[in-house]
Amino acid sequence: MEWLKVFSGEQEALQRIQNNKPQLVIANGQRICLVNHNNRFFAVQDSCTHSGASLSQGSINYLGEIICPLHNYCFNLQTGQELSSRSRDLKTYPVKIDDSGFFIGI
């Protein structure tokens, strides 16, 4: 796994990724949806496994699930699991924050 630096640190990440507002980032050519849910960061593939819609255009519910904007499929941010078993699970990416920056594991 390769760690790609996305932000200079946690403060920049908190400023750029508002709570429960999905954000698209492109890291190493991959579209990744970053989410700050209750000051905890998650990274999942941006493309819904059902129809390919951009999850960064979706919403986050109070349970910590990302909801596809096209057909309302719900995915657990931590595990990537599609909650009704109607579609494949999302790929998830580890997030690491340390003194040298904010990283996504690719």
Beta strands, then each sheet from edge to edge (+ up, - down):
strand 1: 3-7
strand 2: 23-27
strand 3: 30-37
strand 4: 40-45
strand 5: 59-60
strand 6: 65-67
strand 7: 74-76
strand 8: 92-93
strand 9: 95-98
strand 10: 101-105
sheet 1: 1+ 10- 9+
sheet 2: 2+ 3- 4+ 8-
sheet 3: 5+ 6- 7+
end
